[in-house]
């Protein structure tokens, strides 16, 4: 049910721009929600056109690795990832958040 909470927050933020019928969103691949879950949750609240772009991750690790995260498992409400080089927990540089990038 966390996807409904996320969708409600997106709808609330988008409505600040006035009367809209389309929203564009960037969804980081390390988020604990899938593109389909997010789109479905938003569509239960509003009848907008929804464009979701999945953003590839970028991480930095203490082993000096910088690049895409190794996603071990991802499901409803979780995303488990590590550094593909040393398998430790890295810092997320991008691909870990959800952003509204456009409304019409």
C-alpha positions as CSV (number, residue, x, y, z in Angstrom):
1,X,0.0,0.0,0.0
2,X,3.0,2.3,0.2
3,X,2.5,3.0,-3.6
4,X,-0.8,4.8,-2.8
5,X,0.9,7.1,-0.3
6,X,3.6,7.9,-2.9
7,X,1.0,8.4,-5.6
8,X,-1.1,10.7,-3.4
9,X,2.0,12.8,-2.7
10,X,2.9,13.1,-6.4
11,X,-0.7,14.1,-7.2
12,X,-0.7,16.7,-4.5
13,X,2.6,18.2,-5.7
14,X,1.5,18.2,-9.3
15,X,-1.8,19.9,-8.5
16,X,0.2,22.9,-7.2
17,X,0.7,23.8,-10.8
18,X,-3.0,24.2,-11.4
19,X,-5.5,22.2,-13.5
20,X,-3.4,19.5,-15.2
21,X,-4.0,16.4,-17.3
22,X,-0.5,15.0,-17.8
23,X,2.5,14.4,-15.6
24,X,6.1,13.3,-16.4
25,X,8.0,11.6,-13.7
26,X,11.6,10.2,-13.2
27,X,11.7,7.0,-11.2
28,X,15.1,5.9,-10.0
29,X,15.7,2.2,-10.5
30,X,16.8,1.9,-6.9
31,X,13.4,3.0,-5.6
32,X,11.3,0.5,-3.7
33,X,8.4,0.8,-6.2
34,X,8.2,-0.3,-9.8
35,X,7.1,1.7,-12.8
36,X,3.9,-0.3,-13.2
37,X,3.0,0.0,-9.5
38,X,3.5,3.7,-9.5
39,X,1.5,4.2,-12.7
40,X,-1.3,2.0,-11.5
41,X,-1.5,3.8,-8.1
42,X,-1.6,7.3,-9.7
43,X,-4.3,6.1,-12.1
44,X,-6.5,5.0,-9.1
45,X,-6.5,8.7,-8.0
46,X,-6.6,10.7,-11.2
47,X,-7.2,10.2,-14.9
48,X,-4.0,11.9,-16.1
49,X,-1.6,10.8,-18.9
50,X,1.4,9.5,-17.0
51,X,4.9,9.4,-18.5
52,X,7.4,7.6,-16.3
53,X,11.1,7.5,-17.2
54,X,13.2,5.0,-15.3
55,X,16.6,6.5,-14.3
56,X,19.6,4.2,-14.2
57,X,21.5,4.2,-10.9
58,X,24.9,5.7,-10.2
59,X,26.7,4.8,-7.0
60,X,30.0,5.5,-5.4
61,X,31.7,3.1,-3.0
62,X,34.6,3.2,-0.6
63,X,36.5,0.7,-2.8
64,X,36.7,3.6,-5.4
65,X,34.0,2.0,-7.7
66,X,31.7,4.5,-9.4
67,X,29.0,3.4,-11.7
68,X,25.8,1.4,-11.9
69,X,24.6,-0.5,-8.8
70,X,24.3,-4.2,-8.7
71,X,20.6,-4.9,-8.0
72,X,20.4,-8.2,-6.1
73,X,16.6,-8.3,-5.8
74,X,13.7,-5.9,-6.2
75,X,10.1,-6.4,-5.3
76,X,7.0,-4.8,-3.8
77,X,8.4,-2.4,-1.2
78,X,12.1,-3.2,-1.4
79,X,15.2,-2.9,-3.6
80,X,18.4,-4.7,-2.4
81,X,21.6,-3.6,-4.1
82,X,25.3,-3.4,-3.5
83,X,28.6,-2.4,-5.1
84,X,29.4,-4.8,-8.0
85,X,33.1,-4.6,-7.2
86,X,33.3,-5.3,-3.4
87,X,29.7,-6.1,-2.6
88,X,29.5,-3.5,0.2
89,X,26.7,-0.9,0.6
90,X,27.5,2.1,-1.6
91,X,26.4,5.7,-1.6
92,X,23.6,6.5,-4.1
93,X,24.4,9.4,-6.4
94,X,21.4,9.1,-8.7
95,X,18.6,6.7,-9.3
96,X,17.3,6.5,-5.8
97,X,14.5,9.0,-5.9
98,X,11.2,10.0,-7.6
99,X,10.9,13.4,-9.3
100,X,8.2,15.3,-11.1
101,X,9.9,16.7,-14.2
102,X,6.9,18.1,-16.0
103,X,3.1,18.9,-15.9
104,X,0.7,19.9,-18.6
